[in-house]
Amino acid sequence: MPKRSNPMAVSKALTYTVEEAATTLGVTTATIRNYVKRGLPIMTAQRPYLISGEAMREFLLNEREGRLAGTSEALASSRSIQAARCVC
């Protein structure tokens, strides 16, 4: 199971470069770039690109909620499939 990033490690009042965000969360820069591809907003007006701490925390919390919701939906779906297969 992959390591989960702790959203509370991010300060809402700061902005982070990709490298700083990776260090803060204990993940690689590739992980942060994957977050950006999945919808983490970044500020691209100048280089280096910056990530708002507030946006990063919100993104991580939403990712966690989505993952948990997806797990419960998958579990409910598998239970209904198993119930449908049961010929009692």
mmCIF file of the C-alpha atoms, coordinates in Angstrom:
data_MODEL
# 
_entry.id   MODEL 
# 
loop_
_atom_site.group_PDB 
_atom_site.id 
_atom_site.type_symbol 
_atom_site.label_atom_id 
_atom_site.label_alt_id 
_atom_site.label_comp_id 
_atom_site.label_asym_id 
_atom_site.label_entity_id 
_atom_site.label_seq_id 
_atom_site.pdbx_PDB_ins_code 
_atom_site.Cartn_x 
_atom_site.Cartn_y 
_atom_site.Cartn_z 
_atom_site.occupancy 
_atom_site.B_iso_or_equiv 
_atom_site.pdbx_formal_charge 
_atom_site.auth_seq_id 
_atom_site.auth_comp_id 
_atom_site.auth_asym_id 
_atom_site.auth_atom_id 
_atom_site.pdbx_PDB_model_num 
ATOM 1  C CA . MET A 1 1  ? 0.000   0.000   0.000   1.00 0.00 ? 1  MET A CA 1 
ATOM 2  C CA . PRO A 1 2  ? 1.441   3.402   -0.950  1.00 0.00 ? 2  PRO A CA 1 
ATOM 3  C CA . LYS A 1 3  ? 2.309   5.947   1.691   1.00 0.00 ? 3  LYS A CA 1 
ATOM 4  C CA . ARG A 1 4  ? -0.352  8.602   2.223   1.00 0.00 ? 4  ARG A CA 1 
ATOM 5  C CA . SER A 1 5  ? 0.649   12.244  2.345   1.00 0.00 ? 5  SER A CA 1 
ATOM 6  C CA . ASN A 1 6  ? -0.269  14.093  5.519   1.00 0.00 ? 6  ASN A CA 1 
ATOM 7  C CA . PRO A 1 7  ? -2.234  17.243  4.548   1.00 0.00 ? 7  PRO A CA 1 
ATOM 8  C CA . MET A 1 8  ? -1.666  18.737  7.999   1.00 0.00 ? 8  MET A CA 1 
ATOM 9  C CA . ALA A 1 9  ? 2.090   18.914  7.321   1.00 0.00 ? 9  ALA A CA 1 
ATOM 10 C CA . VAL A 1 10 ? 1.339   21.714  4.844   1.00 0.00 ? 10 VAL A CA 1 
ATOM 11 C CA . SER A 1 11 ? 1.090   25.284  6.114   1.00 0.00 ? 11 SER A CA 1 
ATOM 12 C CA . LYS A 1 12 ? -1.930  27.021  4.590   1.00 0.00 ? 12 LYS A CA 1 
ATOM 13 C CA . ALA A 1 13 ? -0.201  30.418  4.719   1.00 0.00 ? 13 ALA A CA 1 
ATOM 14 C CA . LEU A 1 14 ? 2.857   29.430  2.649   1.00 0.00 ? 14 LEU A CA 1 
ATOM 15 C CA . THR A 1 15 ? 3.552   28.773  -1.003  1.00 0.00 ? 15 THR A CA 1 
ATOM 16 C CA . TYR A 1 16 ? 5.786   25.907  -2.079  1.00 0.00 ? 16 TYR A CA 1 
ATOM 17 C CA . THR A 1 17 ? 7.899   25.050  -5.096  1.00 0.00 ? 17 THR A CA 1 
ATOM 18 C CA . VAL A 1 18 ? 7.498   21.497  -6.400  1.00 0.00 ? 18 VAL A CA 1 
ATOM 19 C CA . GLU A 1 19 ? 10.690  20.501  -4.583  1.00 0.00 ? 19 GLU A CA 1 
ATOM 20 C CA . GLU A 1 20 ? 9.624   22.114  -1.294  1.00 0.00 ? 20 GLU A CA 1 
ATOM 21 C CA . ALA A 1 21 ? 6.190   20.494  -1.488  1.00 0.00 ? 21 ALA A CA 1 
ATOM 22 C CA . ALA A 1 22 ? 7.796   17.094  -2.058  1.00 0.00 ? 22 ALA A CA 1 
ATOM 23 C CA . THR A 1 23 ? 10.134  17.556  0.898   1.00 0.00 ? 23 THR A CA 1 
ATOM 24 C CA . THR A 1 24 ? 7.307   18.747  3.158   1.00 0.00 ? 24 THR A CA 1 
ATOM 25 C CA . LEU A 1 25 ? 5.104   15.777  2.311   1.00 0.00 ? 25 LEU A CA 1 
ATOM 26 C CA . GLY A 1 26 ? 7.928   13.222  2.232   1.00 0.00 ? 26 GLY A CA 1 
ATOM 27 C CA . VAL A 1 27 ? 7.269   12.211  -1.379  1.00 0.00 ? 27 VAL A CA 1 
ATOM 28 C CA . THR A 1 28 ? 9.152   12.598  -4.657  1.00 0.00 ? 28 THR A CA 1 
ATOM 29 C CA . THR A 1 29 ? 8.846   15.518  -7.057  1.00 0.00 ? 29 THR A CA 1 
ATOM 30 C CA . ALA A 1 30 ? 7.265   13.074  -9.528  1.00 0.00 ? 30 ALA A CA 1 
ATOM 31 C CA . THR A 1 31 ? 4.416   12.534  -7.052  1.00 0.00 ? 31 THR A CA 1 
ATOM 32 C CA . ILE A 1 32 ? 3.800   16.279  -6.820  1.00 0.00 ? 32 ILE A CA 1 
ATOM 33 C CA . ARG A 1 33 ? 3.809   16.547  -10.620 1.00 0.00 ? 33 ARG A CA 1 
ATOM 34 C CA . ASN A 1 34 ? 1.285   13.696  -10.742 1.00 0.00 ? 34 ASN A CA 1 
ATOM 35 C CA . TYR A 1 35 ? -0.881  15.634  -8.276  1.00 0.00 ? 35 TYR A CA 1 
ATOM 36 C CA . VAL A 1 36 ? -0.713  18.614  -10.651 1.00 0.00 ? 36 VAL A CA 1 
ATOM 37 C CA . LYS A 1 37 ? -1.828  16.393  -13.544 1.00 0.00 ? 37 LYS A CA 1 
ATOM 38 C CA . ARG A 1 38 ? -4.742  15.189  -11.396 1.00 0.00 ? 38 ARG A CA 1 
ATOM 39 C CA . GLY A 1 39 ? -5.869  18.734  -10.632 1.00 0.00 ? 39 GLY A CA 1 
ATOM 40 C CA . LEU A 1 40 ? -3.632  20.338  -7.995  1.00 0.00 ? 40 LEU A CA 1 
ATOM 41 C CA . PRO A 1 41 ? -3.669  24.037  -8.964  1.00 0.00 ? 41 PRO A CA 1 
ATOM 42 C CA . ILE A 1 42 ? -0.312  25.783  -9.420  1.00 0.00 ? 42 ILE A CA 1 
ATOM 43 C CA . MET A 1 43 ? 0.644   29.411  -9.969  1.00 0.00 ? 43 MET A CA 1 
ATOM 44 C CA . THR A 1 44 ? 2.319   29.662  -13.379 1.00 0.00 ? 44 THR A CA 1 
ATOM 45 C CA . ALA A 1 45 ? 2.730   33.434  -13.725 1.00 0.00 ? 45 ALA A CA 1 
ATOM 46 C CA . GLN A 1 46 ? 6.466   33.171  -13.078 1.00 0.00 ? 46 GLN A CA 1 
ATOM 47 C CA . ARG A 1 47 ? 9.115   30.546  -12.468 1.00 0.00 ? 47 ARG A CA 1 
ATOM 48 C CA . PRO A 1 48 ? 9.593   28.602  -10.323 1.00 0.00 ? 48 PRO A CA 1 
ATOM 49 C CA . TYR A 1 49 ? 5.978   27.548  -10.354 1.00 0.00 ? 49 TYR A CA 1 
ATOM 50 C CA . LEU A 1 50 ? 4.411   27.826  -6.923  1.00 0.00 ? 50 LEU A CA 1 
ATOM 51 C CA . ILE A 1 51 ? 1.763   25.801  -5.142  1.00 0.00 ? 51 ILE A CA 1 
ATOM 52 C CA . SER A 1 52 ? -0.452  27.412  -2.524  1.00 0.00 ? 52 SER A CA 1 
ATOM 53 C CA . GLY A 1 53 ? -0.333  25.607  0.813   1.00 0.00 ? 53 GLY A CA 1 
ATOM 54 C CA . GLU A 1 54 ? -4.074  26.043  1.190   1.00 0.00 ? 54 GLU A CA 1 
ATOM 55 C CA . ALA A 1 55 ? -4.750  24.562  -2.270  1.00 0.00 ? 55 ALA A CA 1 
ATOM 56 C CA . MET A 1 56 ? -2.384  21.660  -1.602  1.00 0.00 ? 56 MET A CA 1 
ATOM 57 C CA . ARG A 1 57 ? -4.025  20.834  1.726   1.00 0.00 ? 57 ARG A CA 1 
ATOM 58 C CA . GLU A 1 58 ? -7.503  21.002  0.180   1.00 0.00 ? 58 GLU A CA 1 
ATOM 59 C CA . PHE A 1 59 ? -6.408  18.815  -2.748  1.00 0.00 ? 59 PHE A CA 1 
ATOM 60 C CA . LEU A 1 60 ? -4.931  16.158  -0.458  1.00 0.00 ? 60 LEU A CA 1 
ATOM 61 C CA . LEU A 1 61 ? -8.028  16.101  1.750   1.00 0.00 ? 61 LEU A CA 1 
ATOM 62 C CA . ASN A 1 62 ? -10.269 15.760  -1.323  1.00 0.00 ? 62 ASN A CA 1 
ATOM 63 C CA . GLU A 1 63 ? -8.054  12.972  -2.676  1.00 0.00 ? 63 GLU A CA 1 
ATOM 64 C CA . ARG A 1 64 ? -8.329  11.146  0.635   1.00 0.00 ? 64 ARG A CA 1 
ATOM 65 C CA . GLU A 1 65 ? -12.129 11.552  0.733   1.00 0.00 ? 65 GLU A CA 1 
ATOM 66 C CA . GLY A 1 66 ? -12.403 10.377  -2.872  1.00 0.00 ? 66 GLY A CA 1 
ATOM 67 C CA . ARG A 1 67 ? -10.230 7.352   -2.165  1.00 0.00 ? 67 ARG A CA 1 
ATOM 68 C CA . LEU A 1 68 ? -12.298 6.449   0.887   1.00 0.00 ? 68 LEU A CA 1 
ATOM 69 C CA . ALA A 1 69 ? -15.566 6.930   -1.004  1.00 0.00 ? 69 ALA A CA 1 
ATOM 70 C CA . GLY A 1 70 ? -14.272 4.822   -3.872  1.00 0.00 ? 70 GLY A CA 1 
ATOM 71 C CA . THR A 1 71 ? -13.326 2.054   -1.449  1.00 0.00 ? 71 THR A CA 1 
ATOM 72 C CA . SER A 1 72 ? -16.760 1.952   0.173   1.00 0.00 ? 72 SER A CA 1 
ATOM 73 C CA . GLU A 1 73 ? -18.477 2.051   -3.237  1.00 0.00 ? 73 GLU A CA 1 
ATOM 74 C CA . ALA A 1 74 ? -16.304 -0.810  -4.477  1.00 0.00 ? 74 ALA A CA 1 
ATOM 75 C CA . LEU A 1 75 ? -17.029 -2.812  -1.337  1.00 0.00 ? 75 LEU A CA 1 
ATOM 76 C CA . ALA A 1 76 ? -20.789 -2.258  -1.681  1.00 0.00 ? 76 ALA A CA 1 
ATOM 77 C CA . SER A 1 77 ? -20.601 -3.201  -5.362  1.00 0.00 ? 77 SER A CA 1 
ATOM 78 C CA . SER A 1 78 ? -18.695 -6.422  -4.661  1.00 0.00 ? 78 SER A CA 1 
ATOM 79 C CA . ARG A 1 79 ? -21.203 -7.361  -1.951  1.00 0.00 ? 79 ARG A CA 1 
ATOM 80 C CA . SER A 1 80 ? -24.135 -6.872  -4.318  1.00 0.00 ? 80 SER A CA 1 
ATOM 81 C CA . ILE A 1 81 ? -22.380 -8.999  -6.954  1.00 0.00 ? 81 ILE A CA 1 
ATOM 82 C CA . GLN A 1 82 ? -21.729 -11.727 -4.408  1.00 0.00 ? 82 GLN A CA 1 
ATOM 83 C CA . ALA A 1 83 ? -25.374 -11.594 -3.263  1.00 0.00 ? 83 ALA A CA 1 
ATOM 84 C CA . ALA A 1 84 ? -26.540 -11.871 -6.878  1.00 0.00 ? 84 ALA A CA 1 
ATOM 85 C CA . ARG A 1 85 ? -24.360 -14.958 -7.407  1.00 0.00 ? 85 ARG A CA 1 
ATOM 86 C CA . CYS A 1 86 ? -25.694 -16.722 -4.349  1.00 0.00 ? 86 CYS A CA 1 
ATOM 87 C CA . VAL A 1 87 ? -28.365 -19.193 -5.379  1.00 0.00 ? 87 VAL A CA 1 
ATOM 88 C CA . CYS A 1 88 ? -29.790 -20.227 -2.077  1.00 0.00 ? 88 CYS A CA 1 
# 
